[in-house]
Amino acid sequence: MTDYSMNANLLEKAIGKPCSAFTRKDLIDFCISHKVEFINFHYCSWGGKFKTLNFVIHSEEHLESILAAGERVDGSSLFPFIKAGESDLYVIPKYKTAFLNPFSEVPTLDLLCSYYGRDGKPYGSSPEYILHKAHQALTATTGLKMQTMGELEHYVITDEEDMYPVPDQKGYHESAPFNKSAEYRKEAMRLIAQAGGKIKYGHSEVGNFCLDGKNYEQNEIEFLPVDIEDAADQLVVAKWIMRELAYKRGLKITFAPKITAGQAGSGLHVHMKFTRDGRSVMVKDINVPADAGDGKANLTEDCRRAIAGLMMAGTSLPAFGNPNPLSYLRLVPNQEAPTSLCWSFSNRSALVRIPLGWTGCTDMAAEVNGTHEASNLDFSSKQTFEWRASDGCADIYLLMAALCAAVRHGFETPEALDVADRTYVGLGVDIHDRKHSALADSLEQLPDSCVAAAAELEKDRAVYTAKGVFSDSIIDYMERYLRDFDDAQLRDAISGSKKLTLDLVNQNLNVG
């Protein structure tokens, strides 16, 4: 029997089983025994905004009806491409997403929902269902399951104060009292974990500056790899919890990708790993460092094909991961945010980074502590690779679906391994160094605007519409949406202007 005594998820601890096994009866029994008064349904509209429908429970029969039948909503108010004359959609609760609302004054159970149409089938243009189709298509093609984890970089904005100041751009991993928002971050992590989020860690980030009487502190909450569909659910719940907690504390937070020129921007980096029959397929030999030899010798063919897929679709993925003019103030050359289509080990200027892994290592803990016998623990399952371009403007479901489709494309393309070789940048190579200018010039560049991203999306349309993952009508809509920003010259136009930059930031402070 599983011991749930250290489980942070309050509902798993109370019910005594993993959330993936929750049944309707489990939830009804819990509501009765814990005197739950409200049920909240949550779902995301187009653009990724969290929506809520509240139910007050009248009886056990009413509770069962809510959980069994779901409810109707006005799809035309949630998705801009649905006509008012055919707007009804069902929202059907996903039992595995249930969590106790951490802010309600009375016991309240919250659940995420899937959209269904009047035919009783999943609504094909729902971002959540597009992600489901993308993952199914990848598994059918490769036999692989995809896991992801996100990094929620964000700024906490407070009134400026002069106690324990931190120099600009020196906030990385600062402790309190130099990091003023440490208690907020830890409380957010606690509440996210209680709601089912699998958190890896949290810390303060590099960005730290004062502007117009306000203090801006950059922080990050990073998650553990889980099934890609569960990862998206966790991230949308986490963003809601973080904002609600900030509001209740009188703080303001933003996931906006850029605040002002010269200061660190915030990304939504996505780490990926792949499993077959429950086992990681990322590295060949756990006894060999992943960056041994030429830097890629110990990565499996599966891993390199997946990376190649991201390289081949790299110029169009920003249509999903960076769908706002503000995004392209972060993605500028010669800074830490990536602009060139390449991959590397430990290089934060690369579009795809292979972070430090634990393969080929001695038992470092035994060596540090000196009193433990060395063990042969296998940490190879920790190995991931990281997509670094996307940011908080993204609809998380569409971003994950697009990444999944791009990975699948790498397995379907015969020359994928050649692409992986051609776009690899060796360990320690700085592509911004003049001595590597020939290499830098040979690499494709990310688009510099929403308009350019729309053009790249049209070029790569077949990557996303293959296997019926994205419909042509959705791609058409996304291209129109991006082109309507008319931002082809915007980055150059506002360059160096603090006022114009702040105007754009203020318009998009609550994106995503």
QUILIN-V419839 format. One record per backbone hydrogen bond with DSSP energy under -0.5 kcal/mol. CO is the residue of the C=O (numbers start at 1). NH is the residue of the N-H. E is the energy in kcal/mol with one decimal. If there is no record, write none. Layout:
CO_NH_E, CO_NH_E
//
This chain:
2_4_-0.7, 4_7_-1.4, 8_10_-0.7, 9_13_-2.3, 10_14_-1.9, 11_15_-2.8, 12_16_-2.5, 12_17_-0.7, 18_21_-2.1, 19_22_-1.7, 23_27_-1.8, 24_28_-2.5, 25_29_-3.0, 26_30_-2.2, 27_31_-2.5, 28_32_-2.3, 29_33_-2.5, 30_34_-2.2, 31_36_-2.4, 32_35_-0.9, 37_57_-2.8, 38_109_-2.4, 39_55_-2.7, 40_111_-2.3, 41_53_-2.3, 42_113_-1.9, 43_51_-2.7, 45_48_-2.4, 49_45_-2.1, 51_43_-1.3, 53_41_-2.9, 55_39_-2.4, 55_57_-0.5, 59_63_-2.4, 60_64_-2.4, 61_65_-2.2, 62_66_-2.3, 63_67_-2.3, 64_68_-2.2, 65_69_-2.8, 65_70_-0.6, 66_70_-1.4, 71_91_-2.7, 73_75_-1.1, 73_89_-2.1, 74_77_-1.1, 75_78_-1.1, 75_79_-2.8, 78_46_-2.4, 79_82_-1.7, 81_83_-0.5, 83_86_-1.7, 84_87_-0.9, 87_75_-2.7, 89_73_-2.6, 90_92_-0.5, 90_116_-2.2, 91_71_-1.6, 92_114_-2.5, 93_95_-0.7, 94_97_-1.9, 95_98_-1.7, 99_110_-3.1, 107_37_-2.7, 107_38_-1.4, 108_101_-2.6, 109_40_-2.5, 110_99_-2.3, 111_42_-2.4, 112_94_-3.0, 114_92_-2.9, 115_123_-2.0, 116_90_-3.1, 117_120_-2.0, 121_117_-2.9, 122_124_-0.7, 123_126_-1.8, 126_130_-2.5, 127_131_-2.1, 128_132_-1.6, 129_133_-2.6, 130_134_-2.3, 131_135_-2.4, 132_136_-2.3, 133_137_-2.5, 134_138_-2.0, 135_139_-2.4, 136_140_-2.6, 137_141_-1.8, 138_142_-2.6, 138_144_-0.5, 139_143_-2.4, 145_275_-2.2, 146_228_-2.2, 147_273_-2.2, 148_226_-1.9, 149_271_-2.7, 150_152_-0.6, 150_223_-1.9, 151_153_-1.4, 152_221_-1.2, 154_219_-3.1, 155_157_-0.5, 155_254_-1.9, 156_158_-0.5, 156_217_-2.3, 157_252_-1.3, 158_215_-3.5, 162_165_-0.5, 167_170_-1.6, 171_174_-1.9, 175_178_-1.2, 175_179_-1.6, 178_180_-0.9, 179_182_-1.0, 181_185_-2.5, 182_186_-2.5, 183_187_-2.3, 184_188_-2.5, 185_189_-2.3, 186_190_-2.2, 187_191_-2.3, 188_192_-2.5, 189_193_-2.5, 190_194_-2.2, 191_195_-1.4, 192_197_-2.7, 193_196_-1.6, 194_10_-1.3, 194_11_-0.6, 197_199_-1.2, 198_224_-3.1, 201_222_-2.9, 203_220_-2.5, 204_173_-2.6, 206_171_-2.4, 207_218_-2.7, 208_169_-1.1, 209_216_-3.1, 211_214_-1.6, 213_160_-2.4, 214_211_-2.4, 214_216_-0.5, 215_158_-2.3, 215_217_-0.6, 216_209_-2.0, 217_156_-3.1, 218_205_-3.3, 219_154_-2.4, 220_203_-2.2, 221_152_-2.8, 222_200_-2.8, 222_201_-1.5, 226_148_-2.3, 227_231_-2.7, 228_232_-1.7, 229_233_-1.7, 230_234_-2.6, 231_235_-2.0, 232_236_-2.0, 233_237_-1.9, 234_238_-2.5, 235_239_-2.4, 236_240_-1.6, 237_241_-2.6, 238_242_-2.7, 239_243_-2.1, 240_244_-2.6, 241_245_-2.7, 242_246_-2.0, 243_247_-2.6, 244_248_-2.2, 245_249_-1.4, 246_251_-3.1, 247_250_-1.3, 252_157_-3.5, 254_155_-2.4, 255_392_-0.7, 257_266_-1.1, 260_263_-1.4, 267_153_-1.2, 269_151_-1.8, 269_271_-0.5, 270_387_-3.1, 271_149_-1.8, 272_385_-1.7, 273_147_-2.9, 274_281_-2.4, 275_145_-2.6, 276_279_-1.6, 279_276_-2.6, 282_300_-1.8, 285_288_-1.6, 286_360_-2.9, 289_292_-2.0, 290_298_-0.6, 292_295_-1.8, 292_297_-0.8, 296_299_-1.4, 298_284_-2.5, 300_304_-2.2, 301_305_-2.5, 302_306_-2.0, 303_307_-2.1, 304_308_-2.4, 305_309_-2.0, 306_310_-1.4, 307_311_-1.9, 308_312_-2.8, 309_313_-1.8, 311_314_-0.9, 313_316_-1.0, 313_317_-1.8, 314_318_-0.5, 316_319_-1.8, 317_320_-1.8, 317_321_-2.4, 318_322_-2.4, 320_395_-0.6, 321_391_-2.3, 322_324_-1.2, 324_327_-1.7, 324_328_-0.6, 325_328_-1.1, 326_329_-1.6, 326_330_-0.5, 327_330_-1.1, 327_331_-1.4, 330_332_-1.9, 332_335_-0.8, 339_446_-2.9, 340_342_-1.4, 340_351_-0.6, 342_351_-1.1, 342_352_-1.6, 343_425_-2.8, 344_354_-2.7, 345_428_-0.5, 346_348_-0.7, 347_350_-1.4, 349_339_-0.5, 351_388_-2.4, 352_344_-1.9, 353_355_-0.8, 353_386_-2.7, 354_346_-1.9, 358_361_-1.1, 362_364_-1.8, 363_367_-1.9, 364_368_-2.7, 365_369_-2.3, 366_370_-2.3, 366_372_-0.5, 377_379_-0.8, 379_382_-2.1, 380_383_-1.7, 385_272_-3.0, 386_353_-2.1, 386_388_-0.6, 387_270_-2.2, 390_268_-2.9, 391_394_-1.9, 394_396_-0.7, 395_399_-2.7, 396_400_-2.5, 397_401_-2.3, 398_402_-2.6, 399_403_-2.5, 400_404_-2.3, 401_405_-2.4, 402_406_-2.5, 403_407_-2.4, 404_408_-2.2, 405_409_-2.0, 406_410_-1.3, 407_410_-0.6, 407_411_-1.0, 408_411_-0.8, 408_412_-1.3, 409_413_-0.8, 412_414_-0.6, 413_416_-1.8, 415_419_-2.0, 416_420_-2.4, 417_421_-2.1, 418_422_-2.5, 419_423_-1.9, 421_424_-0.8, 423_343_-2.0, 426_429_-2.2, 428_430_-0.5, 429_431_-0.8, 430_433_-1.8, 433_436_-2.2, 434_437_-1.9, 436_440_-2.4, 437_441_-2.6, 438_442_-1.0, 439_442_-0.7, 439_443_-0.6, 440_443_-1.1, 444_341_-2.8, 449_453_-2.1, 450_454_-2.3, 451_455_-1.6, 452_456_-2.0, 453_457_-2.3, 454_458_-1.9, 455_459_-1.6, 456_460_-1.8, 458_461_-1.0, 460_463_-2.0, 460_464_-0.8, 461_464_-1.0, 461_465_-2.0, 462_466_-1.4, 464_470_-2.3, 465_468_-1.8, 466_469_-1.4, 471_475_-2.0, 472_476_-2.8, 473_477_-2.2, 474_478_-2.7, 475_479_-2.4, 476_480_-2.2, 477_481_-2.8, 478_482_-2.5, 479_483_-2.5, 480_484_-2.1, 482_485_-1.3, 483_486_-1.8, 487_490_-1.1, 487_491_-0.6, 489_493_-2.1, 490_494_-2.2, 491_495_-0.6, 494_497_-2.3, 496_498_-0.8, 497_501_-2.1, 498_502_-2.7, 499_503_-2.4, 500_504_-1.9, 501_505_-2.5, 502_506_-3.0, 503_507_-1.6, 504_508_-0.9, 505_508_-1.1, 506_509_-0.7, 508_511_-1.5, 509_256_-0.5
//
